[in-house]
Amino acid sequence: MNTIPSVNLKDFLSDNPERKQSFVDAIGKAYEEIGFVALNGHFLDDDLVENLYREVKNFFNLPTETKQKYEIPGIGGQRGYVSFGKESAKGKKEGDLKEFWHFGQYVENNDELKAEYPDNVMVKELTEFNEIGKKTYRMLEKTAKYVLRALALYLGLEETYFDEYIHNGNSILRPIHYPPITKEPDEAVRAAAHGDINLITLLMGAQGRGLQVKNHKGEWIDAIAKPDELMINVGDMLSRHTNNKLKSTIHRVVNPPKELWGTSRYSIPFFMHPISDMKLNVLEGCIDNNNPKKFDDITAGEFLNERLIELGLIKK
């Protein structure tokens, strides 16, 4: 497969059973074959997207010492600001050429989870930053819920199978700034080749080229969402849960051509995580004689902790 398939969520949300099933089949096939789809018909509107990019740019344009006030020690970068070069891909010692912010879950009616998750960090200098971040978080979470409902049907599960695990889940909205490149990078790229940790990732149409996906032939192909599309991919948690039936595809963000080094790039992924005690044990329906169980039993919280250590964001 050399292109990313496109699907429309309105087909799944329609009252027409054939349209709904067509969406289920299309997204399931895409996730088996390449692990990515481009999705339109989602719940983000143009005004919200425009406002979010404005606020994100306003934040990253703040002085470095102001941004660093919002870098919270001891929480593995799970909320607030993470400064340039702090994160590296699994197996890479070079830090990625990016800085980013994390909005986390807004817990409802669950004191135990409220205590488990770090608090969201409020930016005093920007009056609209946090409210617009929260609205975007909610709309992407809602979109992700219906994508997972479609995948539940594709896997032969009850449609709302994932609902209880993603409600109040440990999901993250990550606005990323890739600053202008000022000198020849020493082995570093904007985001080195990696798979995502979570269930699924929803990426708002990043500005310009850069995101590349590795297909089953080992070829890197460009993944470019149209302005009204989200690029949505399978993460390692969902791949593990489905015995690799649904593929968590390796992807990267490459440095631009030298003539574009002087430009910033912004990207805003939403990482859909479940609650930490969700069991990621391989689904029985994904095991057969040709596909024996490939993964040990583990919870989402245990798996996340392992990966944050590998990424250098928390210490053992």
FENCOR-V621602 format. One record per backbone hydrogen bond with DSSP energy under -1.0 kcal/mol. NH is the residue of the N-H (numbers start at 1). CO is the residue of the C=O. E is the energy in kcal/mol with one decimal. If there is no record, write none. Layout:
nh = (NH NH)
co = (CO CO)
e = (E E)
This chain:
nh = (7 9 11 13 20 21 22 23 24 25 26 27 28 29 30 31 32 33 34 35 37 38 39 40 49 50 51 52 53 54 55 56 57 58 59 60 61 62 67 68 70 71 78 80 81 82 85 86 88 92 96 97 98 99 100 101 102 103 114 115 116 117 132 133 134 135 136 137 138 139 140 141 142 143 144 145 146 147 148 149 150 151 152 153 154 155 156 157 161 163 165 166 167 169 170 171 172 173 174 176 177 178 181 187 191 194 199 201 202 203 204 207 212 213 214 215 218 221 223 229 230 231 232 233 234 235 236 237 237 238 239 240 241 242 243 244 245 247 251 252 253 254 260 261 263 265 267 269 270 271 272 275 278 280 283 286 287 288 300 301 303 304 305 306 307 308 309 310 311 312 313 314)
co = (38 40 8 9 16 17 18 19 20 21 22 23 24 25 26 27 28 29 30 30 232 5 230 7 45 46 47 48 49 50 51 52 53 54 55 56 57 59 63 64 67 68 75 102 70 100 98 83 311 89 87 189 96 177 82 175 80 173 110 111 112 113 128 129 130 131 132 133 134 135 136 137 138 139 140 141 142 143 144 145 146 147 148 149 150 151 153 152 158 160 162 162 163 166 274 169 271 103 269 267 99 265 261 185 253 251 272 233 270 231 268 266 252 221 250 219 215 213 211 226 39 203 37 201 35 199 196 197 198 198 235 236 237 238 240 239 242 31 194 212 191 210 257 258 260 178 176 174 202 172 200 165 275 298 241 283 284 291 278 276 299 300 301 302 303 304 305 306 307 309 308 308)
e = (-2.7 -2.9 -1.8 -2.0 -2.4 -2.5 -2.3 -2.0 -2.2 -2.7 -2.4 -2.8 -2.1 -2.4 -2.1 -2.2 -1.6 -2.1 -3.2 -2.1 -2.0 -2.9 -3.5 -2.2 -2.1 -2.6 -2.6 -2.5 -2.5 -1.9 -2.4 -2.9 -2.4 -2.2 -2.2 -2.5 -1.6 -1.9 -2.3 -2.5 -2.0 -1.4 -1.6 -2.0 -2.4 -2.9 -1.6 -1.7 -1.1 -2.5 -3.3 -1.9 -2.0 -2.2 -2.3 -2.0 -2.1 -2.7 -2.2 -1.9 -1.4 -2.5 -2.5 -2.0 -2.2 -2.2 -2.3 -2.5 -2.3 -2.0 -2.4 -2.4 -2.1 -2.0 -2.6 -1.8 -1.3 -1.7 -2.5 -1.7 -2.0 -2.0 -2.3 -1.9 -2.1 -1.9 -1.5 -3.0 -2.3 -1.1 -1.0 -1.8 -1.8 -2.5 -1.5 -1.4 -2.1 -2.7 -3.0 -3.3 -3.0 -3.3 -2.5 -1.4 -1.9 -2.4 -2.3 -2.4 -2.6 -3.2 -2.0 -1.4 -2.6 -2.9 -2.6 -2.7 -2.3 -2.9 -2.4 -2.3 -2.8 -2.5 -3.2 -2.0 -1.8 -2.9 -3.1 -1.0 -1.3 -1.0 -2.2 -2.6 -2.3 -1.7 -1.6 -3.7 -1.6 -3.0 -2.5 -2.2 -2.7 -2.2 -2.7 -1.5 -1.9 -1.9 -1.8 -1.2 -2.7 -3.2 -2.6 -2.4 -1.7 -2.9 -2.8 -1.9 -1.8 -1.2 -2.4 -2.9 -2.3 -2.6 -2.1 -2.1 -2.1 -2.4 -1.7 -1.9 -2.0 -1.2 -1.9 -1.3)
